[in-house]
């Protein structure tokens, strides 16, 4: 996670075009909770034909 100054969020929104900024609820290891923003991919149809990474680790998948 990053702490981004409010006046720079619009720059991230522009960079992350194709994604929607949504508020999420995150539980930390120390049982504290945060509500950060996250960019969520909105074009689900664009990824329907993509290969599923079964292990869930992109780096491990492509560094074999």
Phi and psi in radians as a Rosetta constraint file:
Dihedral C 1 N 2 CA 2 C 2 CIRCULARHARMONIC -2.226 0.35
Dihedral N 2 CA 2 C 2 N 3 CIRCULARHARMONIC 2.558 0.35
Dihedral C 2 N 3 CA 3 C 3 CIRCULARHARMONIC -1.672 0.35
Dihedral N 3 CA 3 C 3 N 4 CIRCULARHARMONIC 1.861 0.35
Dihedral C 3 N 4 CA 4 C 4 CIRCULARHARMONIC -1.859 0.35
Dihedral N 4 CA 4 C 4 N 5 CIRCULARHARMONIC 2.238 0.35
Dihedral C 4 N 5 CA 5 C 5 CIRCULARHARMONIC -1.032 0.35
Dihedral N 5 CA 5 C 5 N 6 CIRCULARHARMONIC 2.474 0.35
Dihedral C 5 N 6 CA 6 C 6 CIRCULARHARMONIC -0.893 0.35
Dihedral N 6 CA 6 C 6 N 7 CIRCULARHARMONIC -0.661 0.35
Dihedral C 6 N 7 CA 7 C 7 CIRCULARHARMONIC -1.309 0.35
Dihedral N 7 CA 7 C 7 N 8 CIRCULARHARMONIC -0.068 0.35
Dihedral C 7 N 8 CA 8 C 8 CIRCULARHARMONIC -1.914 0.35
Dihedral N 8 CA 8 C 8 N 9 CIRCULARHARMONIC -0.067 0.35
Dihedral C 8 N 9 CA 9 C 9 CIRCULARHARMONIC -1.081 0.35
Dihedral N 9 CA 9 C 9 N 10 CIRCULARHARMONIC -0.653 0.35
Dihedral C 9 N 10 CA 10 C 10 CIRCULARHARMONIC -1.090 0.35
Dihedral N 10 CA 10 C 10 N 11 CIRCULARHARMONIC -0.542 0.35
Dihedral C 10 N 11 CA 11 C 11 CIRCULARHARMONIC -1.132 0.35
Dihedral N 11 CA 11 C 11 N 12 CIRCULARHARMONIC -0.733 0.35
Dihedral C 11 N 12 CA 12 C 12 CIRCULARHARMONIC -1.145 0.35
Dihedral N 12 CA 12 C 12 N 13 CIRCULARHARMONIC -0.720 0.35
Dihedral C 12 N 13 CA 13 C 13 CIRCULARHARMONIC -1.003 0.35
Dihedral N 13 CA 13 C 13 N 14 CIRCULARHARMONIC -0.719 0.35
Dihedral C 13 N 14 CA 14 C 14 CIRCULARHARMONIC -1.172 0.35
Dihedral N 14 CA 14 C 14 N 15 CIRCULARHARMONIC -0.791 0.35
Dihedral C 14 N 15 CA 15 C 15 CIRCULARHARMONIC -1.090 0.35
Dihedral N 15 CA 15 C 15 N 16 CIRCULARHARMONIC -0.672 0.35
Dihedral C 15 N 16 CA 16 C 16 CIRCULARHARMONIC -1.614 0.35
Dihedral N 16 CA 16 C 16 N 17 CIRCULARHARMONIC 0.553 0.35
Dihedral C 16 N 17 CA 17 C 17 CIRCULARHARMONIC -1.042 0.35
Dihedral N 17 CA 17 C 17 N 18 CIRCULARHARMONIC 2.482 0.35
Dihedral C 17 N 18 CA 18 C 18 CIRCULARHARMONIC 1.703 0.35
Dihedral N 18 CA 18 C 18 N 19 CIRCULARHARMONIC -0.165 0.35
Dihedral C 18 N 19 CA 19 C 19 CIRCULARHARMONIC -2.089 0.35
Dihedral N 19 CA 19 C 19 N 20 CIRCULARHARMONIC 2.702 0.35
Dihedral C 19 N 20 CA 20 C 20 CIRCULARHARMONIC -1.930 0.35
Dihedral N 20 CA 20 C 20 N 21 CIRCULARHARMONIC 2.339 0.35
Dihedral C 20 N 21 CA 21 C 21 CIRCULARHARMONIC -1.435 0.35
Dihedral N 21 CA 21 C 21 N 22 CIRCULARHARMONIC 2.130 0.35
Dihedral C 21 N 22 CA 22 C 22 CIRCULARHARMONIC -2.260 0.35
Dihedral N 22 CA 22 C 22 N 23 CIRCULARHARMONIC 2.630 0.35
Dihedral C 22 N 23 CA 23 C 23 CIRCULARHARMONIC -1.477 0.35
Dihedral N 23 CA 23 C 23 N 24 CIRCULARHARMONIC 2.327 0.35
Dihedral C 23 N 24 CA 24 C 24 CIRCULARHARMONIC -2.164 0.35
Dihedral N 24 CA 24 C 24 N 25 CIRCULARHARMONIC 2.826 0.35
Dihedral C 24 N 25 CA 25 C 25 CIRCULARHARMONIC -1.901 0.35
Dihedral N 25 CA 25 C 25 N 26 CIRCULARHARMONIC 2.166 0.35
Dihedral C 25 N 26 CA 26 C 26 CIRCULARHARMONIC -2.126 0.35
Dihedral N 26 CA 26 C 26 N 27 CIRCULARHARMONIC 2.283 0.35
Dihedral C 26 N 27 CA 27 C 27 CIRCULARHARMONIC -1.732 0.35
Dihedral N 27 CA 27 C 27 N 28 CIRCULARHARMONIC 2.205 0.35
Dihedral C 27 N 28 CA 28 C 28 CIRCULARHARMONIC -1.572 0.35
Dihedral N 28 CA 28 C 28 N 29 CIRCULARHARMONIC 2.852 0.35
Dihedral C 28 N 29 CA 29 C 29 CIRCULARHARMONIC -1.017 0.35
Dihedral N 29 CA 29 C 29 N 30 CIRCULARHARMONIC -0.538 0.35
Dihedral C 29 N 30 CA 30 C 30 CIRCULARHARMONIC -1.525 0.35
Dihedral N 30 CA 30 C 30 N 31 CIRCULARHARMONIC 0.272 0.35
Dihedral C 30 N 31 CA 31 C 31 CIRCULARHARMONIC 1.288 0.35
Dihedral N 31 CA 31 C 31 N 32 CIRCULARHARMONIC 0.025 0.35
Dihedral C 31 N 32 CA 32 C 32 CIRCULARHARMONIC -1.296 0.35
Dihedral N 32 CA 32 C 32 N 33 CIRCULARHARMONIC 2.799 0.35
Dihedral C 32 N 33 CA 33 C 33 CIRCULARHARMONIC -2.211 0.35
Dihedral N 33 CA 33 C 33 N 34 CIRCULARHARMONIC 2.557 0.35
Dihedral C 33 N 34 CA 34 C 34 CIRCULARHARMONIC -2.228 0.35
Dihedral N 34 CA 34 C 34 N 35 CIRCULARHARMONIC 2.783 0.35
Dihedral C 34 N 35 CA 35 C 35 CIRCULARHARMONIC -2.214 0.35
Dihedral N 35 CA 35 C 35 N 36 CIRCULARHARMONIC 1.274 0.35
Dihedral C 35 N 36 CA 36 C 36 CIRCULARHARMONIC -1.434 0.35
Dihedral N 36 CA 36 C 36 N 37 CIRCULARHARMONIC 2.931 0.35
Dihedral C 36 N 37 CA 37 C 37 CIRCULARHARMONIC -1.486 0.35
Dihedral N 37 CA 37 C 37 N 38 CIRCULARHARMONIC 2.611 0.35
Dihedral C 37 N 38 CA 38 C 38 CIRCULARHARMONIC -2.423 0.35
Dihedral N 38 CA 38 C 38 N 39 CIRCULARHARMONIC 2.569 0.35
Dihedral C 38 N 39 CA 39 C 39 CIRCULARHARMONIC -1.656 0.35
Dihedral N 39 CA 39 C 39 N 40 CIRCULARHARMONIC 2.167 0.35
Dihedral C 39 N 40 CA 40 C 40 CIRCULARHARMONIC -1.984 0.35
Dihedral N 40 CA 40 C 40 N 41 CIRCULARHARMONIC 2.270 0.35
Dihedral C 40 N 41 CA 41 C 41 CIRCULARHARMONIC -1.102 0.35
Dihedral N 41 CA 41 C 41 N 42 CIRCULARHARMONIC 2.301 0.35
Dihedral C 41 N 42 CA 42 C 42 CIRCULARHARMONIC -1.822 0.35
Dihedral N 42 CA 42 C 42 N 43 CIRCULARHARMONIC -0.310 0.35
Dihedral C 42 N 43 CA 43 C 43 CIRCULARHARMONIC -1.677 0.35
Dihedral N 43 CA 43 C 43 N 44 CIRCULARHARMONIC 1.313 0.35
Dihedral C 43 N 44 CA 44 C 44 CIRCULARHARMONIC -1.034 0.35
Dihedral N 44 CA 44 C 44 N 45 CIRCULARHARMONIC -0.652 0.35
Dihedral C 44 N 45 CA 45 C 45 CIRCULARHARMONIC -1.064 0.35
Dihedral N 45 CA 45 C 45 N 46 CIRCULARHARMONIC -0.501 0.35
Dihedral C 45 N 46 CA 46 C 46 CIRCULARHARMONIC -1.187 0.35
Dihedral N 46 CA 46 C 46 N 47 CIRCULARHARMONIC -0.369 0.35
Dihedral C 46 N 47 CA 47 C 47 CIRCULARHARMONIC -1.902 0.35
Dihedral N 47 CA 47 C 47 N 48 CIRCULARHARMONIC 0.038 0.35
Dihedral C 47 N 48 CA 48 C 48 CIRCULARHARMONIC -1.055 0.35
Dihedral N 48 CA 48 C 48 N 49 CIRCULARHARMONIC -0.536 0.35
Dihedral C 48 N 49 CA 49 C 49 CIRCULARHARMONIC -1.644 0.35
Dihedral N 49 CA 49 C 49 N 50 CIRCULARHARMONIC 0.038 0.35
Dihedral C 49 N 50 CA 50 C 50 CIRCULARHARMONIC -1.338 0.35
Dihedral N 50 CA 50 C 50 N 51 CIRCULARHARMONIC 2.695 0.35
Dihedral C 50 N 51 CA 51 C 51 CIRCULARHARMONIC -1.256 0.35
Dihedral N 51 CA 51 C 51 N 52 CIRCULARHARMONIC 2.299 0.35
Dihedral C 51 N 52 CA 52 C 52 CIRCULARHARMONIC -1.335 0.35
Dihedral N 52 CA 52 C 52 N 53 CIRCULARHARMONIC 2.323 0.35
Dihedral C 52 N 53 CA 53 C 53 CIRCULARHARMONIC -1.640 0.35
Dihedral N 53 CA 53 C 53 N 54 CIRCULARHARMONIC 1.649 0.35
Dihedral C 53 N 54 CA 54 C 54 CIRCULARHARMONIC -1.010 0.35
Dihedral N 54 CA 54 C 54 N 55 CIRCULARHARMONIC -0.660 0.35
Dihedral C 54 N 55 CA 55 C 55 CIRCULARHARMONIC -1.326 0.35
Dihedral N 55 CA 55 C 55 N 56 CIRCULARHARMONIC -0.287 0.35
Dihedral C 55 N 56 CA 56 C 56 CIRCULARHARMONIC 1.409 0.35
Dihedral N 56 CA 56 C 56 N 57 CIRCULARHARMONIC 0.042 0.35
Dihedral C 56 N 57 CA 57 C 57 CIRCULARHARMONIC -2.074 0.35
Dihedral N 57 CA 57 C 57 N 58 CIRCULARHARMONIC 1.786 0.35
Dihedral C 57 N 58 CA 58 C 58 CIRCULARHARMONIC -1.038 0.35
Dihedral N 58 CA 58 C 58 N 59 CIRCULARHARMONIC -0.733 0.35
Dihedral C 58 N 59 CA 59 C 59 CIRCULARHARMONIC -1.122 0.35
Dihedral N 59 CA 59 C 59 N 60 CIRCULARHARMONIC -0.816 0.35
Dihedral C 59 N 60 CA 60 C 60 CIRCULARHARMONIC -1.074 0.35
Dihedral N 60 CA 60 C 60 N 61 CIRCULARHARMONIC -0.716 0.35
Dihedral C 60 N 61 CA 61 C 61 CIRCULARHARMONIC -1.060 0.35
Dihedral N 61 CA 61 C 61 N 62 CIRCULARHARMONIC -0.763 0.35
Dihedral C 61 N 62 CA 62 C 62 CIRCULARHARMONIC -1.711 0.35
Dihedral N 62 CA 62 C 62 N 63 CIRCULARHARMONIC -0.011 0.35
Dihedral C 62 N 63 CA 63 C 63 CIRCULARHARMONIC -1.857 0.35
Dihedral N 63 CA 63 C 63 N 64 CIRCULARHARMONIC 0.355 0.35
